[in-house]
Amino acid sequence: MYTSRSGRCSSLLLPWIFQWRIQVQNFRLNWETHLL
């Protein structure tokens, strides 16, 4: 974890981006399975 003046902001933003990526991957997997 990199620390800077906006360290608290980045610490809050990183988990949100990580969760969002998981949501997108799950959505794509579900979409592909529905197509197949």
N, C-alpha and C positions, 0 to 999 in steps of 0.2 A: 504494500500500500504506500503510494507516494504521498508525502505531506507537503503542503504549501499554504499560502494565505487562505485559500478556499479548501482546506483539508476536510472540513466537516461537510461541505457541499459535495465533494467528490466521493466521500465515504457513503453519502446518501444516494448518490447518482449511480455508482457502480452496481450495487445490488439490483437497482431498478432495471438497468440495461441488461444484466444477467438474466433477470426474470423475463424480460421482454423477449430475449433471444430464445429462451426455452419455450415461451408461448408460441413464437413464430414457427419453431421446429415442430412442435406438436401439431400446430394447425396444418403445416405442409404434409406431415405424415398422415393425418386423418384425411386430408383432401385427396392424396394419392391413393389411399386405400379405398376411398369411395369411388374414385374414377376406375380403379381396377375391379 
